[in-house]
Amino acid sequence: MVSMNLNQAKTALPALVEAALSGEDVVIAKDGKPMVRLVPCQERKTPRQPGRLRGQIRISDDFDAVDPEIIELFENGT
């Protein structure tokens, strides 16, 4: 595992990216606390298929109905 603080990581970013691409666990810390982990991006194994869930999702006819009192609270805070 590669672990370093934020300031070190700024100057070593290209090496950290290479380490992550080669499979190493790369963690960047701030004030001694782990903040982020670098991982390689993974390509989709299968292309997206728009509409593939058609007919499987149901939305109620009144899903966007909002009580007028709630609208008043959001718009006027009263």
N, C-alpha and C positions, 0 to 999 in steps of 0.2 A: 504494500500500500504506500502510495506517495501522499504525504501530508505536509502542507506548508501554510504560512500565514498569507494574508491578502497582499501585502507589499511584495513578498517574494514571488507570489504567483503572477503579479503584473509583469515582471521582467522575464519570468520563465514560462509564459503561456504557450509558446510553440512546443516546448519540450513536454509540458503537461498534456497538451492535446495528443501528441505522439504517444505518450505513455497510456492515455485512455484508449487510443485506437489499438494499441497492442494488447489490451486486456487488463491493464493494471487498474486498481481502484484508486482514483485520484480525488482527494478531499481537500478543499480550501477552507481554512479557518480564519476567524476574526476574534481577537482577544482570547485565543485558546479554545474557542468553541467552534466546532464544525459548522460551516454555513452552507456550502454547496458541494455537490459531487459531480465530476465531469464523467459523462458516459457517451459513447459513440451513438449517433443517430442510426436508427434501423429503418430500412426501407420496408414499405408494405409488401407482404408476401403475395397478397391478392389485390387487384385494383378495386377501388370503391365502386359500388353498384347503386346508383341513385334509385330510390323507390323500392329497395329490397325488403323493407318492412311494411310496405303497403298492405293494409287490411289487418295488421297485427297491433296497431296502436289506436286506442279509442280516446277521443276527447269529448267531454261532456258539452252539450249545447250551451250551458251557462258558465263555462270555465272562466270567462272574462267579466262576469257580472260582479259589480262591486257595490257595496252598500254606500249610498250617498253620504252617510255620516263619515265614512272612512275617507272618501274623496275630499270632503270639507276639511278634515284634519290635515291631510297632506298639502292641500292648496293654501289653507289659511292658518293652520296651526291652532285652530280654536275648537 
